[in-house]
Amino acid sequence: MTHELQDITILGAGPAGLFALFYAGMRGAKAQVIDALGEPGGQLTALYPEKYIFDVAGFPKVLAKDLVKALVEQAAQFKAPIHCSQRVVALEEADGHFVLVTETDRFPTRSVVIAAGIGAFAPRRLPQACAAPWYERGIYDRVSSPEAFAGKHVVIIGGGDSAFDWAHQLRDRAASVALVHRSDRFRAHAATVAEVDAAVAAGRTSIHTFHELHDIVAEGDRIVALELKDIKAKTTKRIPADVVLPMLGFVSDIGPLASWGLQLEKDEIAVNSQMETGRAGVYAAGDITTYPGKLKLIATGFAEATTAVNQAFHWVYPEKKVNPGHSSNLAVFGQKDD
Ligand SMILES: Cc1cc2nc3c(=O)[nH]c(=O)nc-3n(C[C@H](O)[C@H](O)[C@H](O)COP(=O)(O)OP(=O)(O)OC[C@H]3O[C@@H](n4cnc5c(N)ncnc54)[C@H](O)[C@@H]3O)c2cc1C
């Protein structure tokens, strides 16, 4: 299907893209956001919905999923559409405007703000063939509701921050938590490792270093145990398991962006201080951008989103100022200039 022509289309509904959507609405632009994932929020929704974030201005701490909820609510004031499950595969030009093309739809737009983060990304899957049939039936690569694991034997595979964070967070809910890792070197915060070590000492958690998944033991349509292989001794052992959480990082792919005539540095878009990408009418914000001193943080993405949107708005309507003025004075919020 072909959608209505918009002034600004934002590629990516992570925090930068969602804030850009709000900002475009505040400027009076017709805007929309498109995302490959099934729901908005980018990395916050896909990778760490239950983690607290401590460095977003104005929030002493905020759960990632709650920040996404607030961003969606803020953008919803202007009733701009959020198109999920739409992976952008091409950027075309037709009739004097751009068209963002997905596998099923076409999104005509006068300007583009790319807020594609680390690209369309997916959790890295367990390489063992025995795991494939159990995804979403006992093996889950993201935790949307920790309560669902209450009273279960949970096995977490991995040695990074996510693995340790979930081992720590699930230790009091689950019947047992086992952490399985191929080495004895962990890529997690020392404080979280220490907390998990304390849970091990208390008998609520176990850590199986130099082990990997060997086989899945099932009864009917549910997992009941895992066979683990000691990669040094080549022996196997069995541990109880109702739920397996592979926390192996993720693979990302900027895919089609590479052929869009943008200034790329590795997998990032080199932008100037106007968030221009090297292609007129196409701007960028958030983790996808690079420039000297770039910090990949939510706070940085918010600021870049305001610049990108204000520049895009001015590109579409050259008679309008780049500077939006202060929101506290804007008529769109029922305020008056003083
Ligand atoms: C575990 C973890 C903890 C973190 N903690 C913090 C923290 O405490 N503080 C902090 O400031 N930052 C933190 N970060 C970093 C922060 O999450 C990122 O800086 C932020 O998500 C970047 O936002 P973004 O909108 O630029 O991109 P993303 O959040 O990556 O969103 C980009 C979106 O673009 C979509 N997309 C990409 N390509 C396409 C395509 N071709 N078609 C359609 N959609 C596409 C993706 O699906 C994704 O939804 C953390 C990151 C991780 C992984």
Ligand as a Chemical Component Dictionary entry (heavy atoms), coordinates in Angstrom:
data_LIG
# 
_chem_comp.id                   LIG 
_chem_comp.type                 NON-POLYMER 
_chem_comp.pdbx_formal_charge   0 
_chem_comp.three_letter_code    LIG 
# 
loop_
_chem_comp_atom.comp_id 
_chem_comp_atom.atom_id 
_chem_comp_atom.alt_atom_id 
_chem_comp_atom.type_symbol 
_chem_comp_atom.charge 
_chem_comp_atom.model_Cartn_x 
_chem_comp_atom.model_Cartn_y 
_chem_comp_atom.model_Cartn_z 
_chem_comp_atom.pdbx_ordinal 
LIG C1  C1  C 0 21.869 -3.043 27.715 1  
LIG C2  C2  C 0 21.935 -1.582 27.335 2  
LIG C3  C3  C 0 21.842 -0.609 28.310 3  
LIG C4  C4  C 0 21.891 0.753  27.976 4  
LIG N1  N1  N 0 21.810 1.687  28.970 5  
LIG C5  C5  C 0 21.843 3.009  28.653 6  
LIG C6  C6  C 0 21.787 4.004  29.656 7  
LIG O1  O1  O 0 21.718 3.701  30.861 8  
LIG N2  N2  N 0 21.820 5.317  29.278 9  
LIG C7  C7  C 0 21.918 5.703  27.959 10 
LIG O2  O2  O 0 21.906 6.909  27.669 11 
LIG N3  N3  N 0 22.005 4.760  26.983 12 
LIG C8  C8  C 0 21.971 3.429  27.291 13 
LIG N4  N4  N 0 22.076 2.493  26.305 14 
LIG C9  C9  C 0 22.235 2.953  24.913 15 
LIG C10 C10 C 0 20.883 3.413  24.348 16 
LIG O3  O3  O 0 19.937 2.362  24.434 17 
LIG C11 C11 C 0 21.079 3.863  22.903 18 
LIG O4  O4  O 0 21.970 4.970  22.888 19 
LIG C12 C12 C 0 19.732 4.263  22.310 20 
LIG O5  O5  O 0 18.837 3.168  22.254 21 
LIG C13 C13 C 0 19.924 4.798  20.890 22 
LIG O6  O6  O 0 18.673 5.222  20.435 23 
LIG P1  P1  P 0 18.350 5.332  18.879 24 
LIG O7  O7  O 0 16.934 5.809  18.804 25 
LIG O8  O8  O 0 19.407 6.120  18.210 26 
LIG O9  O9  O 0 18.480 3.847  18.283 27 
LIG P2  P2  P 0 17.832 2.447  18.689 28 
LIG O10 O10 O 0 17.359 2.424  20.079 29 
LIG O11 O11 O 0 18.839 1.427  18.268 30 
LIG O12 O12 O 0 16.566 2.342  17.723 31 
LIG C14 C14 C 0 16.744 2.268  16.335 32 
LIG C15 C15 C 0 15.505 1.678  15.709 33 
LIG O13 O13 O 0 15.650 1.722  14.273 34 
LIG C16 C16 C 0 15.060 0.567  13.726 35 
LIG N5  N5  N 0 15.634 0.296  12.399 36 
LIG C17 C17 C 0 16.939 0.182  12.059 37 
LIG N6  N6  N 0 17.063 -0.083 10.746 38 
LIG C18 C18 C 0 15.800 -0.152 10.250 39 
LIG C19 C19 C 0 15.243 -0.404 8.964  40 
LIG N7  N7  N 0 16.016 -0.661 7.887  41 
LIG N8  N8  N 0 13.892 -0.380 8.836  42 
LIG C20 C20 C 0 13.075 -0.103 9.881  43 
LIG N9  N9  N 0 13.551 0.121  11.129 44 
LIG C21 C21 C 0 14.887 0.101  11.301 45 
LIG C22 C22 C 0 15.414 -0.537 14.711 46 
LIG O14 O14 O 0 14.498 -1.618 14.593 47 
LIG C23 C23 C 0 15.288 0.216  16.065 48 
LIG O15 O15 O 0 13.998 0.045  16.626 49 
LIG C24 C24 C 0 22.033 1.138  26.607 50 
LIG C25 C25 C 0 22.116 0.152  25.612 51 
LIG C26 C26 C 0 22.073 -1.193 25.962 52 
LIG C27 C27 C 0 22.169 -2.237 24.873 53 
# 
loop_
_chem_comp_bond.comp_id 
_chem_comp_bond.atom_id_1 
_chem_comp_bond.atom_id_2 
_chem_comp_bond.value_order 
_chem_comp_bond.pdbx_ordinal 
LIG C1  C2  SING 1  
LIG C2  C3  SING 2  
LIG C2  C26 DOUB 3  
LIG C3  C4  DOUB 4  
LIG C4  N1  SING 5  
LIG C4  C24 SING 6  
LIG N1  C5  DOUB 7  
LIG C5  C6  SING 8  
LIG C5  C8  SING 9  
LIG C6  O1  DOUB 10 
LIG C6  N2  SING 11 
LIG N2  C7  SING 12 
LIG C7  O2  DOUB 13 
LIG C7  N3  SING 14 
LIG N3  C8  DOUB 15 
LIG C8  N4  SING 16 
LIG N4  C9  SING 17 
LIG N4  C24 SING 18 
LIG C9  C10 SING 19 
LIG C10 O3  SING 20 
LIG C10 C11 SING 21 
LIG C11 O4  SING 22 
LIG C11 C12 SING 23 
LIG C12 O5  SING 24 
LIG C12 C13 SING 25 
LIG C13 O6  SING 26 
LIG O6  P1  SING 27 
LIG P1  O7  DOUB 28 
LIG P1  O8  SING 29 
LIG P1  O9  SING 30 
LIG O9  P2  SING 31 
LIG P2  O10 DOUB 32 
LIG P2  O11 SING 33 
LIG P2  O12 SING 34 
LIG O12 C14 SING 35 
LIG C14 C15 SING 36 
LIG C15 O13 SING 37 
LIG C15 C23 SING 38 
LIG O13 C16 SING 39 
LIG C16 N5  SING 40 
LIG C16 C22 SING 41 
LIG N5  C17 SING 42 
LIG N5  C21 SING 43 
LIG C17 N6  DOUB 44 
LIG N6  C18 SING 45 
LIG C18 C19 SING 46 
LIG C18 C21 DOUB 47 
LIG C19 N7  SING 48 
LIG C19 N8  DOUB 49 
LIG N8  C20 SING 50 
LIG C20 N9  DOUB 51 
LIG N9  C21 SING 52 
LIG C22 O14 SING 53 
LIG C22 C23 SING 54 
LIG C23 O15 SING 55 
LIG C24 C25 DOUB 56 
LIG C25 C26 SING 57 
LIG C26 C27 SING 58 
# 
